[in-house]
Amino acid sequence: MMLLTSGTRGDVEPFAALARYATAQGHRVRLGVPENSGVDLSGVDTVSLDVDFHRLVRTHGLSPWTAVRHFRSEAGPGMRRMFSAAVRETLAFEPDLVLHHPLILTAPAVADALGVPRALAEFVPVATPTQEFPAPGGPTVSKDLGRFNRATYAVPRSGARLFRRDVERACRQLPGGRAASPPAASRATLMGISPQLLPRPADWPARVHLTGSWHPGTGLPAADPAVAEFVRGGPCLVATFGSMAAGDPSARGRTVVDSARAHGLRVLLVTGWGGLALPEDRRGEDVLVVPAAPLDAVLPDAALAVHHGGAGTAHTVARAGIPSVVVPFLVDQPFWGRQLHRLGIAAAPIPRRRLTPETLVPAVGDALARREQARRVGRAIRQEQGLRTALDVLTGL
């Protein structure tokens, strides 16, 4: 089977986990991935999709005019290369099944050309409409529009039209030089999402499978001994904003440290792609700064987490059984922040522009009061078998 993913670490990690699991079960698997994702891909048969999403997201938070220029100089060419690479690498592999991320817009065409079934993988439910909540990442993500919720899914779908000509150009590599129109529908949609975090909407069709998160469970990297010792040295707040870097990272670091100290907490600052920094005047023995840390290994020993609310991080924090404060930046992050709060395992989300000690100090206190509910949800998530469920669906197509 050919697996094709797009996006940043949170989109690559679950695909890598599924690739390893399916390979261990005797399947021939190849994974097409973006470059420089930061994910450990050892032991996985991978090919590059010729796009670096670290470069594509680095201007988040800048002016609309800068964003337009960035699209022309970076995002547009990057997406074109990705569409073409997905076709080229899938044709070369000749799989018997294609599983793809929603942004791999050429996957339907190449699966049709090969005459093989395909399935869609979603870690944020943006391509499967429901009346129960608005499209995550859309302009109305924080507003329940009731019976009009389904209509909001037209917004993320319309983005594909921006790339229509690029998809057509990439499909010139196909036998016959063009894609079939319209493409065959996907056989299944795999939602790599925990039902503990998102109960299945009643109006999703039967071909949509809420598998649970795609988490390996075993063989995970251990934390650096110094990091592990620090987190276990007393009640600790872990802060990470992943690939989010907009705004003032030093101001955010100062706010996190001051708010943690107000509650007598130590602080592990995981700087990621630059979203957090520690000012000199906030250094101390109760603060440790690292560029990266394996959250699965670190979080179970922490008191709570402050994070951006990306789908992967939201699942990792919830699986660890600790409460959190979500500081959403963009796209689906307000959706996950709201979900975690509704479930009683996070304080109300704080938009990044409103992150101050005046907002974060009470939010940390609120989150700490939710520890027992977080433990219950974490235990339930750790019982899920998302990879096995996903593979069972794929082998049944």
VEXDREN-2710 file (C-alpha; in Angstrom, 1 decimal):
% VEXDREN-2710
k/r/px/py/pz
1/MET/0.0/0.0/0.0
2/MET/1.1/3.6/-0.7
3/LEU/0.6/6.1/2.1
4/LEU/0.8/9.8/1.2
5/THR/0.9/12.6/3.8
6/SER/1.2/16.3/3.8
7/GLY/1.7/19.0/6.5
8/THR/3.9/19.2/9.6
9/ARG/4.9/16.8/12.4
10/GLY/1.3/16.1/13.6
11/ASP/0.4/14.9/10.1
12/VAL/3.5/12.8/9.5
13/GLU/3.8/11.0/12.9
14/PRO/0.5/9.0/12.6
15/PHE/1.2/8.0/9.0
16/ALA/4.7/6.8/10.1
17/ALA/3.1/4.8/13.0
18/LEU/0.7/3.2/10.6
19/ALA/3.5/2.4/8.1
20/ARG/5.5/0.6/10.8
21/TYR/2.5/-1.3/12.1
22/ALA/1.3/-2.4/8.6
23/THR/4.9/-3.5/7.7
24/ALA/5.2/-5.5/10.9
25/GLN/1.9/-7.3/9.9
26/GLY/3.5/-8.4/6.6
27/HIS/2.3/-5.7/4.2
28/ARG/4.5/-4.0/1.6
29/VAL/4.3/-0.3/2.5
30/ARG/5.8/2.9/1.2
31/LEU/5.3/6.3/2.8
32/GLY/5.5/9.6/0.8
33/VAL/6.4/12.4/3.2
34/PRO/7.3/16.1/3.3
35/GLU/11.0/16.9/3.9
36/ASN/12.4/17.9/7.3
37/SER/9.3/17.0/9.3
38/GLY/11.3/16.2/12.4
39/VAL/9.7/12.7/12.7
40/ASP/11.8/9.6/13.2
41/LEU/11.3/7.6/10.0
42/SER/13.9/4.9/10.7
43/GLY/12.8/1.5/9.5
44/VAL/10.1/3.0/7.2
45/ASP/10.3/2.8/3.4
46/THR/10.0/6.5/2.6
47/VAL/10.1/8.8/-0.4
48/SER/10.2/12.5/-0.4
49/LEU/7.3/14.6/-1.7
50/ASP/9.6/17.5/-2.5
51/VAL/8.1/20.0/-0.1
52/ASP/9.3/21.4/3.2
53/PHE/6.4/22.6/5.3
54/HIS/8.8/24.2/7.8
55/ARG/9.4/26.8/5.1
56/LEU/5.7/27.0/4.1
57/VAL/4.4/27.8/7.6
58/ARG/7.2/30.2/8.8
59/THR/5.3/33.3/7.8
60/HIS/2.2/32.5/9.9
61/GLY/0.9/35.6/11.6
62/LEU/2.3/38.1/9.1
63/SER/0.2/40.6/7.1
64/PRO/-2.2/39.3/4.4
65/TRP/0.0/41.0/1.7
66/THR/3.0/39.1/2.9
67/ALA/1.0/35.9/3.0
68/VAL/0.1/36.5/-0.7
69/ARG/3.7/37.0/-1.7
70/HIS/4.7/34.0/0.3
71/PHE/2.1/31.9/-1.5
72/ARG/3.6/32.9/-4.8
73/SER/7.2/32.4/-3.9
74/GLU/7.0/29.4/-1.5
75/ALA/3.6/27.7/-1.0
76/GLY/2.5/27.6/-4.6
77/PRO/5.6/26.0/-6.0
78/GLY/5.9/23.7/-3.0
79/MET/2.4/22.4/-3.4
80/ARG/3.0/21.9/-7.2
81/ARG/6.1/19.8/-6.5
82/MET/4.2/17.8/-3.9
83/PHE/1.3/17.0/-6.3
84/SER/3.8/15.9/-9.0
85/ALA/5.9/13.8/-6.6
86/ALA/2.8/12.0/-5.3
87/VAL/1.9/10.9/-8.8
88/ARG/5.4/10.0/-9.8
89/GLU/6.2/8.0/-6.6
90/THR/2.9/6.2/-6.6
91/LEU/3.2/5.1/-10.2
92/ALA/6.7/3.8/-9.5
93/PHE/5.6/1.8/-6.5
94/GLU/2.5/0.2/-8.1
95/PRO/0.5/-0.3/-4.9
96/ASP/-2.7/-2.2/-4.5
97/LEU/-4.2/0.5/-2.3
98/VAL/-3.6/4.3/-1.7
99/LEU/-4.2/6.0/1.6
100/HIS/-3.8/9.8/1.5
101/HIS/-4.0/13.0/3.4
102/PRO/-6.7/15.4/2.2
103/LEU/-4.1/17.8/0.8
104/ILE/-2.6/15.2/-1.6
105/LEU/-5.0/16.3/-4.3
106/THR/-3.5/14.1/-7.0
107/ALA/-4.0/10.9/-5.0
108/PRO/-7.5/10.2/-6.4
109/ALA/-6.3/10.5/-10.0
110/VAL/-3.3/8.2/-9.6
111/ALA/-5.4/5.6/-7.7
112/ASP/-7.9/5.6/-10.6
113/ALA/-5.1/5.3/-13.1
114/LEU/-3.7/2.2/-11.4
115/GLY/-7.2/0.8/-10.9
116/VAL/-6.8/0.4/-7.1
117/PRO/-9.0/1.5/-4.2
118/ARG/-8.1/4.5/-2.2
119/ALA/-9.0/5.8/1.3
120/LEU/-8.8/9.2/2.9
121/ALA/-7.1/9.8/6.2
122/GLU/-8.2/12.7/8.4
123/PHE/-6.8/13.8/11.8
124/VAL/-9.0/16.9/11.7
125/PRO/-12.5/16.3/10.3
126/VAL/-12.5/19.0/7.6
127/ALA/-13.4/16.9/4.6
128/THR/-16.4/15.1/6.1
129/PRO/-19.4/17.4/6.8
130/THR/-21.6/17.1/9.8
131/GLN/-24.4/19.1/11.3
132/GLU/-23.1/18.6/14.8
133/PHE/-20.2/21.2/14.6
134/PRO/-18.8/23.7/12.0
135/ALA/-15.8/22.9/9.9
136/PRO/-12.6/22.9/12.0
137/GLY/-10.3/25.5/10.6
138/GLY/-13.1/27.4/8.9
139/PRO/-14.0/31.0/9.7
140/THR/-16.9/29.9/12.0
141/VAL/-15.0/27.2/13.9
142/SER/-15.9/28.8/17.3
143/LYS/-19.6/29.3/16.5
144/ASP/-22.2/26.6/16.4
145/LEU/-24.5/27.4/13.5
146/GLY/-26.9/24.5/14.1
147/ARG/-28.5/23.2/10.9
148/PHE/-26.1/25.5/8.9
149/ASN/-23.0/23.8/10.2
150/ARG/-22.8/21.5/7.2
151/ALA/-22.6/24.4/4.9
152/THR/-19.3/25.6/6.5
153/TYR/-17.5/22.6/5.1
154/ALA/-17.7/24.2/1.6
155/VAL/-15.0/26.7/2.8
156/PRO/-12.1/24.3/3.3
157/ARG/-13.2/22.3/0.2
158/SER/-13.1/25.4/-1.9
159/GLY/-9.4/25.7/-1.3
160/ALA/-8.8/22.8/-3.6
161/ARG/-9.9/24.9/-6.5
162/LEU/-6.9/27.1/-6.1
163/PHE/-4.8/24.2/-7.2
164/ARG/-6.9/22.8/-10.1
165/ARG/-4.4/23.7/-12.8
166/ASP/-1.5/22.4/-10.7
167/VAL/-3.3/19.1/-10.3
168/GLU/-4.0/18.9/-14.0
169/ARG/-0.3/19.6/-14.7
170/ALA/0.9/16.9/-12.3
171/CYS/-1.6/14.4/-13.8
172/ARG/0.1/14.7/-17.2
173/GLN/2.4/11.9/-15.9
174/LEU/-0.5/9.5/-15.8
175/PRO/-1.1/7.0/-18.7
176/GLY/-3.0/8.9/-21.3
177/GLY/-1.7/12.2/-19.9
178/ARG/-4.8/13.2/-17.9
179/ALA/-6.9/12.2/-15.0
180/ALA/-10.3/10.6/-15.2
181/SER/-13.2/13.0/-14.5
182/PRO/-14.8/12.8/-12.1
183/PRO/-12.5/10.6/-10.0
184/ALA/-13.8/7.6/-8.2
185/ALA/-15.0/8.2/-4.7
186/SER/-12.8/7.0/-1.8
187/ARG/-13.8/3.6/-0.5
188/ALA/-13.4/4.7/3.1
189/THR/-12.4/7.6/5.3
190/LEU/-10.2/6.8/8.3
191/MET/-10.5/9.3/11.2
192/GLY/-7.4/8.9/13.2
193/ILE/-9.1/10.6/16.1
194/SER/-10.0/9.3/19.6
195/PRO/-13.7/8.9/20.2
196/GLN/-12.9/10.1/23.7
197/LEU/-12.0/13.5/22.2
198/LEU/-14.6/13.6/19.4
199/PRO/-17.7/11.4/19.8
200/ARG/-18.8/10.1/16.4
201/PRO/-21.4/12.4/14.8
202/ALA/-24.7/10.6/14.0
203/ASP/-24.8/11.9/10.4
204/TRP/-21.4/10.6/9.3
205/PRO/-21.9/7.9/6.6
206/ALA/-21.0/4.3/7.3
207/ARG/-17.8/4.5/5.2
208/VAL/-16.3/6.9/7.8
209/HIS/-14.4/5.0/10.5
210/LEU/-13.5/6.7/13.8
211/THR/-10.5/4.4/14.5
212/GLY/-8.9/6.0/17.5
213/SER/-5.6/7.8/17.3
214/TRP/-2.7/6.2/15.4
215/HIS/-0.3/5.8/18.2
216/PRO/2.4/3.0/18.4
217/GLY/2.1/2.4/22.1
218/THR/5.5/0.7/22.2
219/GLY/9.0/1.5/21.0
220/LEU/8.6/5.2/21.8
221/PRO/11.8/7.3/22.4
222/ALA/12.8/7.9/26.0
223/ALA/13.4/11.4/27.3
224/ASP/16.9/12.7/27.8
225/PRO/17.9/11.7/31.4
226/ALA/18.3/15.4/32.4
227/VAL/14.9/16.3/31.1
228/ALA/13.3/13.3/32.8
229/GLU/15.0/14.1/36.1
230/PHE/13.8/17.7/35.9
231/VAL/10.2/16.9/35.2
232/ARG/10.1/14.3/38.0
233/GLY/11.8/16.8/40.4
234/GLY/8.6/18.4/41.5
235/PRO/5.2/19.6/40.0
236/CYS/6.0/20.7/36.5
237/LEU/4.3/22.6/33.7
238/VAL/5.3/21.6/30.2
239/ALA/4.9/24.3/27.5
240/THR/5.1/23.7/23.8
241/PHE/3.8/25.4/20.7
242/GLY/5.1/22.9/18.2
243/SER/5.6/24.5/14.8
244/MET/3.8/27.7/15.7
245/ALA/6.2/30.7/15.8
246/ALA/4.1/33.9/15.2
247/GLY/4.3/36.8/17.6
248/ASP/6.8/37.4/20.3
249/PRO/8.3/34.1/21.7
250/SER/10.1/35.8/24.6
251/ALA/6.9/37.5/25.8
252/ARG/5.1/34.1/25.7
253/GLY/8.0/32.5/27.6
254/ARG/7.9/35.2/30.2
255/THR/4.1/34.8/30.6
256/VAL/4.4/31.0/30.9
257/VAL/7.1/31.1/33.5
258/ASP/5.4/33.8/35.6
259/SER/2.1/32.0/35.5
260/ALA/3.7/28.7/36.5
261/ARG/5.6/30.3/39.4
262/ALA/2.4/31.8/40.6
263/HIS/1.2/28.2/41.2
264/GLY/4.5/26.9/42.6
265/LEU/5.3/24.9/39.4
266/ARG/8.5/24.2/37.7
267/VAL/8.6/24.8/33.9
268/LEU/9.9/22.8/30.9
269/LEU/9.9/25.1/27.9
270/VAL/10.0/23.1/24.6
271/THR/10.9/25.8/22.1
272/GLY/10.0/23.8/19.0
273/TRP/10.1/25.8/15.8
274/GLY/10.6/29.0/17.8
275/GLY/7.3/29.7/19.4
276/LEU/8.8/30.0/22.9
277/ALA/11.9/31.6/24.3
278/LEU/13.2/32.3/27.8
279/PRO/14.2/35.9/28.6
280/GLU/17.4/36.3/30.6
281/ASP/15.5/37.8/33.5
282/ARG/13.3/34.7/33.9
283/ARG/16.1/32.1/34.1
284/GLY/16.3/30.0/37.2
285/GLU/16.8/26.5/38.5
286/ASP/13.0/25.9/38.2
287/VAL/13.1/26.4/34.4
288/LEU/14.6/24.1/31.8
289/VAL/14.6/25.0/28.1
290/VAL/15.0/22.4/25.4
291/PRO/14.5/22.6/21.6
292/ALA/12.5/19.3/21.5
293/ALA/11.4/16.5/23.8
294/PRO/9.4/13.3/23.3
295/LEU/6.1/14.4/24.8
296/ASP/4.9/10.8/25.2
297/ALA/7.8/10.2/27.6
298/VAL/7.7/13.6/29.4
299/LEU/4.0/14.4/29.9
300/PRO/2.9/11.5/32.1
301/ASP/5.1/12.9/34.9
302/ALA/4.0/16.5/34.4
303/ALA/1.2/18.4/36.3
304/LEU/-0.3/20.0/33.2
305/ALA/0.6/21.3/29.7
306/VAL/0.3/24.6/27.9
307/HIS/0.1/24.0/24.2
308/HIS/-1.2/25.3/20.8
309/GLY/-3.9/22.7/20.4
310/GLY/-2.8/20.9/17.2
311/ALA/-4.5/17.6/16.7
312/GLY/-1.4/15.5/17.5
313/THR/-0.4/17.4/20.6
314/ALA/-4.0/17.5/21.9
315/HIS/-4.2/13.7/21.6
316/THR/-0.7/13.3/23.2
317/VAL/-1.6/15.5/26.2
318/ALA/-5.0/13.8/26.7
319/ARG/-3.4/10.3/26.4
320/ALA/-0.9/11.2/29.1
321/GLY/-3.9/11.9/31.4
322/ILE/-2.9/15.4/32.4
323/PRO/-5.0/18.6/32.0
324/SER/-4.0/21.5/29.8
325/VAL/-4.4/25.1/28.7
326/VAL/-4.8/25.5/25.0
327/VAL/-3.4/28.6/23.3
328/PRO/-4.7/28.3/19.7
329/PHE/-2.9/30.1/16.9
330/LEU/-4.8/29.1/13.7
331/VAL/-6.8/26.6/11.6
332/ASP/-8.1/23.7/13.7
333/GLN/-6.5/24.6/17.0
334/PRO/-9.5/26.6/18.3
335/PHE/-11.6/23.5/17.6
336/TRP/-9.4/21.2/19.7
337/GLY/-9.2/23.8/22.4
338/ARG/-12.9/24.0/22.6
339/GLN/-13.3/20.2/22.5
340/LEU/-10.8/19.7/25.4
341/HIS/-12.6/22.3/27.5
342/ARG/-16.0/20.8/26.8
343/LEU/-14.7/17.4/27.9
344/GLY/-13.6/18.9/31.2
345/ILE/-9.9/18.2/30.7
346/ALA/-8.7/21.7/29.8
347/ALA/-9.3/25.3/30.8
348/ALA/-11.1/27.6/28.4
349/PRO/-8.8/28.2/25.5
350/ILE/-6.8/31.5/25.4
351/PRO/-6.2/32.9/21.9
352/ARG/-2.5/33.6/21.5
353/ARG/-3.0/37.4/21.2
354/ARG/-4.7/37.4/24.6
355/LEU/-2.0/35.4/26.4
356/THR/-0.9/37.4/29.4
357/PRO/-0.3/36.5/33.1
358/GLU/-3.7/38.0/33.8
359/THR/-5.3/35.3/31.5
360/LEU/-2.9/32.4/32.0
361/VAL/-2.6/32.4/35.8
362/PRO/-6.3/31.7/36.4
363/ALA/-6.4/29.3/33.5
364/VAL/-3.6/27.2/35.0
365/GLY/-5.5/27.1/38.3
366/ASP/-8.7/26.0/36.4
367/ALA/-6.7/23.3/34.6
368/LEU/-5.2/21.9/37.7
369/ALA/-8.7/21.4/39.2
370/ARG/-9.5/19.1/36.2
371/ARG/-6.8/16.5/37.0
372/GLU/-9.1/13.7/37.9
373/GLN/-11.2/14.0/34.7
374/ALA/-8.0/14.2/32.7
375/ARG/-6.8/10.9/34.3
376/ARG/-10.1/9.2/33.4
377/VAL/-9.9/10.3/29.8
378/GLY/-6.3/9.3/29.5
379/ARG/-6.9/5.8/30.7
380/ALA/-9.7/5.4/28.1
381/ILE/-7.5/6.7/25.3
382/ARG/-4.6/4.4/26.2
383/GLN/-7.0/1.4/25.7
384/GLU/-7.7/2.2/22.1
385/GLN/-6.2/0.2/19.2
386/GLY/-6.3/2.8/16.5
387/LEU/-3.6/1.3/14.3
388/ARG/-5.1/-2.2/14.3
389/THR/-8.6/-0.7/13.6
390/ALA/-7.2/1.3/10.7
391/LEU/-5.4/-1.6/9.2
392/ASP/-8.5/-3.8/9.5
393/VAL/-10.5/-1.3/7.5
394/LEU/-7.8/-1.0/4.8
395/THR/-7.4/-4.7/4.4
396/GLY/-11.1/-5.1/4.0
397/LEU/-11.4/-2.7/1.1
END
